[in-house]
């Protein structure tokens, strides 16, 4: 399976749960659009990997849930990150991804521009 197809699978999973509603969904890199101070983002990134086995790969990814600048409702953004993490425990299957397992808690950081970034890290098992 091509790497771009993995991003598509994760994107489809996010969209199937409606988690992208009100967010700009991006893959690989966060590309802040001009005049987007009030926009929120979800970014899918690869976060390392393990050796491929005969029929599967065990790669790590992370989903960044990014608030608007000086967002008035940070709790809503953090709650979305938690909902994504919780769904991975029970509703993780796609056509090609057979497992998504959250790794660790949901750390947060703040940018100089006043955005908060919540990180949902997970290991995937991907059919090849």
Backbone as a chain_set.jsonl record, in Angstrom:
{"seq": "XXXXXXXXXXXXXXXXXXXXXXXXXXXXXXXXXXXXXXXXXXXXXXXXXXXXXXXXXXXXXXXXXXXXXXXXXXXXXXXXXXXXXXXXXXXXXXXXXXXXXXXXXXXXXXXXXXXXXXXXXXXXXXXX", "coords": {"N": [[0.845, -1.173, 0.0], [0.577, 2.175, -0.851], [2.084, 5.076, 0.646], [0.571, 7.425, 0.42], [-1.965, 6.358, 0.214], [-2.374, 5.377, 2.764], [-2.567, 7.749, 4.25], [-4.935, 8.644, 3.064], [-6.717, 6.663, 3.964], [-6.725, 7.135, 6.755], [-7.66, 9.76, 6.753], [-10.224, 9.324, 5.636], [-11.328, 7.807, 7.717], [-11.381, 9.681, 9.814], [-13.176, 11.538, 8.678], [-15.436, 9.912, 8.406], [-16.355, 9.738, 10.971], [-17.087, 12.3, 11.44], [-15.322, 14.071, 12.559], [-13.898, 16.052, 11.314], [-15.504, 18.202, 10.931], [-15.844, 21.611, 10.769], [-13.155, 22.001, 10.757], [-10.005, 22.355, 9.043], [-8.687, 19.874, 7.162], [-5.633, 18.251, 6.855], [-2.784, 16.575, 5.392], [0.388, 15.224, 6.239], [1.922, 17.808, 6.61], [1.414, 20.787, 8.52], [-0.104, 23.417, 7.077], [-0.601, 26.543, 7.381], [-3.175, 28.54, 6.351], [-3.431, 31.735, 4.697], [-4.904, 34.547, 6.333], [-6.328, 33.029, 8.231], [-6.892, 33.077, 10.929], [-9.072, 32.398, 12.54], [-9.549, 29.789, 11.932], [-9.578, 26.263, 12.494], [-7.508, 23.336, 12.621], [-6.855, 19.961, 11.528], [-4.269, 17.728, 11.412], [-2.661, 15.072, 9.815], [0.07, 13.055, 10.447], [2.988, 11.091, 9.746], [4.731, 9.249, 12.221], [7.056, 7.808, 12.712], [8.055, 4.307, 12.561], [7.875, 0.717, 12.294], [9.567, -2.345, 11.494], [8.455, -3.881, 8.502], [6.295, -6.669, 8.222], [5.453, -9.9, 6.913], [2.763, -9.657, 5.828], [1.848, -7.281, 6.84], [2.326, -3.883, 8.044], [3.635, -1.988, 10.76], [3.161, 0.936, 11.547], [3.695, 4.179, 13.008], [1.656, 6.966, 13.687], [0.493, 10.359, 13.999], [-2.096, 12.519, 15.026], [-2.709, 15.817, 14.781], [-4.527, 18.163, 16.505], [-5.555, 21.299, 16.087], [-6.071, 24.443, 17.459], [-7.921, 27.506, 16.773], [-6.407, 30.774, 16.434], [-5.92, 32.298, 19.55], [-8.197, 31.007, 20.556], [-11.451, 30.851, 21.848], [-12.591, 28.656, 22.971], [-10.96, 26.388, 24.076], [-11.314, 24.001, 25.405], [-13.207, 22.624, 23.872], [-11.705, 21.947, 21.616], [-9.71, 20.337, 22.745], [-11.364, 18.313, 23.744], [-12.242, 17.199, 21.346], [-9.858, 16.039, 20.415], [-9.579, 14.094, 22.405], [-11.902, 12.58, 21.903], [-11.293, 11.517, 19.383], [-9.124, 9.908, 20.097], [-10.412, 8.113, 21.888], [-12.2, 6.851, 20.116], [-10.452, 5.382, 18.593], [-9.987, 3.21, 20.159], [-12.235, 1.632, 19.96], [-13.522, 1.812, 17.437], [-11.849, 1.397, 15.099], [-11.282, 0.263, 12.598], [-10.582, 0.234, 9.076], [-10.7, -0.146, 5.494], [-8.06, -0.924, 4.925], [-6.557, -0.496, 7.221], [-6.123, -2.318, 10.029], [-5.93, -1.997, 12.704], [-5.763, 0.515, 15.195], [-3.979, 1.905, 17.7], [-3.94, 3.935, 20.44], [-1.147, 5.777, 21.715], [0.172, 6.665, 24.656], [-0.694, 9.727, 26.447], [-2.54, 12.782, 25.762], [-0.688, 15.165, 24.822], [-0.225, 18.738, 25.087], [0.588, 21.795, 23.46], [1.479, 25.264, 23.115], [1.475, 27.695, 20.571], [3.454, 30.543, 19.502], [1.713, 32.244, 18.306], [-0.645, 31.928, 19.61], [-2.127, 29.615, 19.262], [-3.348, 26.387, 20.227], [-2.033, 23.121, 20.278], [-2.979, 19.856, 20.174], [-1.94, 16.556, 20.552], [-2.555, 13.418, 19.213], [-1.214, 10.44, 19.381], [-0.551, 7.341, 17.719], [-0.28, 3.788, 17.115], [-0.403, 1.913, 14.168], [-1.739, -0.926, 12.463], [-1.262, -2.074, 9.36], [-2.608, -3.486, 6.478], [-0.833, -4.922, 3.835]], "CA": [[0.0, 0.0, 0.0], [1.35, 3.409, -0.931], [1.956, 5.959, 1.81], [-0.553, 8.342, 0.188], [-3.198, 5.617, 0.485], [-2.527, 5.315, 4.22], [-3.117, 9.052, 4.636], [-6.333, 8.663, 2.625], [-7.482, 5.798, 4.875], [-6.893, 7.838, 8.033], [-8.541, 10.9, 6.453], [-11.58, 8.792, 5.495], [-11.78, 7.405, 9.053], [-11.71, 10.931, 10.522], [-14.381, 12.094, 8.071], [-16.579, 9.028, 8.66], [-16.822, 10.032, 12.323], [-17.475, 13.706, 11.494], [-14.37, 14.836, 13.367], [-13.341, 17.153, 10.525], [-16.49, 19.276, 10.812], [-15.35, 22.872, 11.322], [-11.69, 21.966, 10.736], [-9.315, 22.141, 7.774], [-7.999, 18.593, 7.306], [-4.421, 18.223, 6.036], [-1.89, 15.429, 5.568], [1.846, 15.384, 6.289], [2.421, 19.043, 7.216], [0.452, 21.845, 8.803], [0.083, 24.547, 6.185], [-1.558, 27.554, 7.817], [-3.654, 29.379, 5.254], [-3.441, 33.163, 5.025], [-6.176, 35.046, 6.874], [-7.039, 31.892, 8.825], [-6.774, 33.174, 12.389], [-10.21, 31.767, 13.2], [-9.688, 28.413, 11.464], [-8.982, 25.152, 13.238], [-6.897, 22.365, 11.721], [-6.474, 18.603, 11.909], [-3.162, 17.336, 10.537], [-2.231, 13.681, 9.949], [1.505, 12.953, 10.169], [3.67, 9.865, 10.144], [5.478, 9.498, 13.448], [7.96, 6.672, 12.89], [7.517, 3.033, 12.116], [8.569, -0.512, 12.657], [9.857, -3.191, 10.34], [7.313, -4.532, 7.89], [6.257, -8.116, 8.293], [5.036, -10.508, 5.664], [1.519, -9.133, 5.266], [1.431, -6.051, 7.511], [3.323, -2.957, 8.58], [3.229, -1.415, 12.048], [3.658, 2.306, 11.518], [3.169, 5.133, 13.979], [1.154, 8.227, 13.146], [-0.099, 11.251, 14.985], [-3.104, 13.455, 14.544], [-2.621, 17.091, 15.489], [-5.774, 18.926, 16.531], [-4.999, 22.639, 16.28], [-7.104, 25.458, 17.708], [-7.793, 28.813, 16.129], [-5.591, 31.698, 17.233], [-6.638, 32.844, 20.708], [-9.484, 30.313, 20.547], [-12.211, 31.071, 23.081], [-13.083, 27.391, 23.507], [-9.891, 25.393, 24.01], [-11.85, 22.721, 25.894], [-13.855, 21.964, 22.745], [-10.643, 21.4, 20.773], [-9.117, 19.222, 23.493], [-12.36, 17.243, 23.792], [-12.216, 16.521, 20.052], [-8.674, 15.172, 20.426], [-9.901, 12.953, 23.26], [-12.898, 11.758, 21.204], [-10.553, 10.773, 18.359], [-8.363, 8.875, 20.817], [-11.348, 7.105, 22.398], [-12.727, 6.085, 18.98], [-9.427, 4.43, 18.155], [-10.066, 2.024, 21.011], [-13.416, 0.82, 19.672], [-14.009, 1.908, 16.052], [-10.609, 1.745, 14.423], [-11.031, -0.438, 11.341], [-10.893, 0.75, 7.744], [-10.443, -1.221, 4.534], [-6.654, -1.345, 4.941], [-5.996, -0.392, 8.568], [-6.823, -3.299, 10.855], [-5.801, -1.658, 14.118], [-5.184, 1.798, 15.6], [-3.838, 1.855, 19.154], [-3.357, 5.169, 20.979], [0.104, 5.656, 22.461], [0.34, 7.764, 25.602], [-1.765, 10.694, 26.708], [-2.711, 13.813, 24.731], [0.058, 16.357, 25.232], [-0.62, 20.005, 24.471], [1.577, 22.87, 23.41], [0.927, 26.515, 22.614], [2.357, 28.401, 19.648], [3.615, 31.979, 19.771], [0.556, 32.948, 17.743], [-1.816, 31.71, 20.447], [-2.849, 28.381, 18.935], [-3.023, 25.2, 21.009], [-1.902, 21.909, 19.478], [-3.157, 18.63, 20.938], [-1.387, 15.47, 19.751], [-3.031, 12.055, 19.429], [-0.252, 9.527, 18.754], [-1.067, 5.974, 17.687], [0.354, 2.775, 16.277], [-1.361, 1.301, 13.254], [-1.39, -2.159, 11.761], [-1.754, -1.804, 8.015], [-2.493, -4.588, 5.528], [-0.074, -4.509, 2.653]], "C": [[0.89, 1.235, 0.0], [1.088, 4.285, 0.288], [0.773, 6.913, 1.636], [-1.892, 7.657, 0.46], [-3.451, 5.48, 1.986], [-3.108, 6.635, 4.728], [-4.597, 9.146, 4.254], [-7.216, 7.828, 3.543], [-7.751, 6.502, 6.206], [-7.823, 9.036, 7.854], [-9.995, 10.427, 6.358], [-12.163, 8.395, 6.851], [-12.197, 8.639, 9.858], [-13.027, 11.503, 9.997], [-15.608, 11.238, 8.362], [-17.165, 9.238, 10.055], [-17.257, 11.501, 12.483], [-16.522, 14.584, 12.282], [-13.795, 16.04, 12.629], [-14.299, 18.339, 10.404], [-15.994, 20.533, 11.53], [-13.835, 22.967, 11.352], [-11.192, 21.852, 9.299], [-8.457, 20.898, 7.972], [-6.826, 18.53, 6.328], [-3.606, 16.967, 6.344], [-0.441, 15.885, 5.487], [2.308, 16.623, 7.052], [1.275, 20.013, 7.472], [0.817, 23.027, 7.927], [-0.98, 25.587, 6.531], [-1.904, 28.465, 6.647], [-3.611, 30.847, 5.677], [-4.847, 33.576, 5.459], [-7.005, 33.936, 7.52], [-6.961, 31.907, 10.351], [-7.88, 32.435, 13.124], [-10.417, 30.313, 12.792], [-8.995, 27.439, 12.405], [-8.51, 24.109, 12.23], [-6.819, 20.988, 12.373], [-5.416, 18.179, 10.903], [-2.766, 15.897, 10.856], [-0.759, 13.617, 9.566], [2.015, 11.563, 10.528], [4.585, 10.204, 11.312], [6.402, 8.321, 13.75], [7.316, 5.389, 12.418], [8.357, 1.876, 12.593], [8.784, -1.32, 11.391], [8.577, -3.833, 9.813], [7.415, -6.036, 8.033], [5.681, -8.62, 6.994], [3.805, -9.839, 5.045], [1.087, -7.798, 5.864], [2.62, -5.138, 7.78], [2.751, -2.377, 9.866], [3.83, -0.013, 12.139], [2.976, 3.157, 12.581], [2.761, 6.408, 13.253], [0.746, 9.113, 14.31], [-1.092, 12.152, 14.278], [-2.987, 14.694, 15.416], [-3.969, 17.789, 15.379], [-5.386, 20.329, 16.985], [-6.128, 23.66, 16.402], [-6.912, 26.661, 16.791], [-6.869, 29.674, 16.983], [-6.456, 32.304, 18.333], [-8.064, 32.303, 20.793], [-10.185, 30.491, 21.894], [-12.67, 29.765, 23.723], [-12.042, 26.284, 23.335], [-10.401, 24.027, 24.456], [-12.513, 21.939, 24.771], [-12.82, 21.286, 21.845], [-10.001, 20.194, 21.463], [-10.08, 18.039, 23.578], [-12.426, 16.492, 22.467], [-11.02, 15.58, 19.981], [-8.943, 13.926, 21.263], [-10.916, 12.029, 22.594], [-12.239, 10.927, 20.11], [-9.802, 9.621, 19.01], [-9.279, 7.759, 21.307], [-11.914, 6.243, 21.268], [-11.724, 5.068, 18.464], [-9.478, 3.139, 18.966], [-11.201, 1.093, 20.6], [-13.823, 0.777, 18.203], [-12.863, 2.224, 15.103], [-10.448, 1.171, 13.031], [-11.409, 0.396, 10.121], [-10.644, -0.409, 6.787], [-9.03, -1.777, 4.653], [-6.013, -1.302, 6.321], [-6.8, -1.321, 9.474], [-6.76, -2.978, 12.338], [-5.208, -0.262, 14.275], [-5.166, 1.809, 17.122], [-3.205, 3.149, 19.645], [-2.105, 4.875, 21.8], [0.224, 6.879, 23.366], [-0.889, 8.641, 25.743], [-1.877, 11.671, 25.541], [-1.959, 15.057, 25.192], [-0.419, 17.592, 24.469], [0.563, 20.957, 24.461], [0.887, 24.106, 22.86], [1.946, 27.183, 21.711], [2.471, 29.865, 20.063], [2.41, 32.783, 19.302], [-0.72, 32.717, 18.54], [-2.675, 30.524, 20.057], [-2.424, 27.288, 19.915], [-3.001, 24.002, 20.076], [-1.989, 20.715, 20.416], [-2.76, 17.463, 20.035], [-1.963, 14.129, 20.174], [-2.078, 11.137, 18.664], [-0.828, 8.113, 18.789], [-0.21, 5.079, 16.802], [-0.734, 2.17, 15.405], [-0.832, -0.05, 12.793], [-2.075, -2.053, 10.413], [-1.545, -3.035, 7.149], [-1.746, -4.103, 4.302], [-0.667, -5.054, 1.39]], "O": [[1.847, 1.32, 0.77], [0.011, 4.239, 0.884], [0.051, 7.182, 2.595], [-2.846, 8.306, 0.89], [-4.599, 5.467, 2.429], [-4.032, 6.638, 5.54], [-5.412, 9.66, 5.02], [-8.334, 8.23, 3.866], [-8.87, 6.467, 6.719], [-8.675, 9.296, 8.704], [-10.892, 11.05, 6.926], [-13.346, 8.615, 7.11], [-13.243, 8.638, 10.506], [-13.89, 11.904, 10.777], [-16.703, 11.769, 8.544], [-18.338, 8.948, 10.289], [-17.74, 11.891, 13.545], [-16.864, 15.712, 12.638], [-13.26, 16.952, 13.258], [-13.939, 19.368, 9.833], [-15.755, 20.52, 12.738], [-13.286, 23.915, 11.914], [-11.887, 21.312, 8.438], [-7.596, 20.87, 8.851], [-6.999, 18.729, 5.126], [-3.729, 16.377, 7.418], [-0.104, 16.815, 4.755], [3.019, 16.496, 8.049], [0.294, 20.049, 6.729], [1.917, 23.571, 8.025], [-2.108, 25.526, 6.043], [-1.028, 29.078, 6.037], [-3.738, 31.166, 6.859], [-5.844, 33.016, 5.002], [-8.227, 33.902, 7.38], [-6.965, 30.851, 10.984], [-7.656, 31.903, 14.211], [-11.358, 29.67, 13.256], [-7.974, 27.748, 13.02], [-9.044, 24.011, 11.126], [-6.728, 20.863, 13.594], [-5.63, 18.256, 9.693], [-2.56, 15.543, 12.016], [-0.376, 14.07, 8.487], [1.545, 10.938, 11.479], [5.142, 11.299, 11.386], [6.517, 7.889, 14.897], [6.183, 5.381, 11.937], [9.407, 2.048, 13.211], [8.233, -0.999, 10.338], [7.725, -4.271, 10.586], [8.506, -6.603, 7.971], [5.446, -7.84, 6.071], [3.815, -9.495, 3.864], [0.074, -7.235, 5.448], [3.773, -5.57, 7.748], [1.535, -2.289, 10.036], [4.885, 0.184, 12.742], [1.846, 2.893, 12.993], [3.436, 6.863, 12.33], [0.667, 8.668, 15.454], [-0.942, 12.493, 13.105], [-3.147, 14.628, 16.635], [-4.488, 17.981, 14.279], [-4.945, 20.528, 18.117], [-7.019, 23.727, 15.556], [-5.885, 26.808, 16.128], [-6.585, 29.333, 18.132], [-7.572, 32.76, 18.085], [-9.01, 33.043, 21.066], [-9.578, 30.303, 22.948], [-13.091, 29.755, 24.88], [-12.229, 25.361, 22.543], [-9.96, 23.003, 23.934], [-12.396, 20.715, 24.72], [-13.043, 20.173, 21.368], [-9.778, 19.158, 20.837], [-9.655, 16.888, 23.493], [-12.643, 15.28, 22.455], [-11.156, 14.441, 19.532], [-8.571, 12.821, 20.867], [-10.8, 10.809, 22.711], [-12.586, 9.761, 19.926], [-9.844, 8.491, 18.525], [-8.953, 6.582, 21.156], [-12.091, 5.037, 21.441], [-12.106, 4.014, 17.955], [-9.048, 2.089, 18.488], [-11.139, -0.108, 20.862], [-14.416, -0.209, 17.766], [-12.911, 3.219, 14.38], [-9.523, 1.576, 12.327], [-12.388, 1.142, 10.12], [-10.402, -1.534, 7.225], [-8.827, -2.981, 4.498], [-5.028, -1.999, 6.567], [-8.002, -1.135, 9.662], [-7.449, -3.605, 13.143], [-4.264, 0.1, 13.573], [-6.215, 1.731, 17.761], [-2.057, 3.44, 19.308], [-2.02, 3.857, 22.488], [0.364, 8.002, 22.882], [-1.965, 8.336, 25.23], [-1.362, 11.407, 24.455], [-2.527, 15.909, 25.876], [-0.944, 17.496, 23.36], [1.421, 20.922, 25.343], [-0.159, 24.012, 22.218], [3.133, 27.239, 22.034], [1.685, 30.358, 20.873], [2.121, 33.859, 19.826], [-1.771, 33.251, 18.187], [-3.83, 30.432, 20.474], [-1.282, 27.267, 20.376], [-3.846, 23.88, 19.189], [-1.183, 20.572, 21.336], [-3.193, 17.391, 18.885], [-1.875, 13.744, 21.34], [-2.133, 11.068, 17.436], [-1.5, 7.725, 19.745], [0.475, 5.532, 15.885], [-1.855, 1.945, 15.862], [0.377, -0.276, 12.744], [-3.299, -1.956, 10.325], [-0.44, -3.573, 7.086], [-1.996, -3.009, 3.797], [-0.147, -4.8, 0.304]]}, "num_chains": 1, "name": "protein.A"}
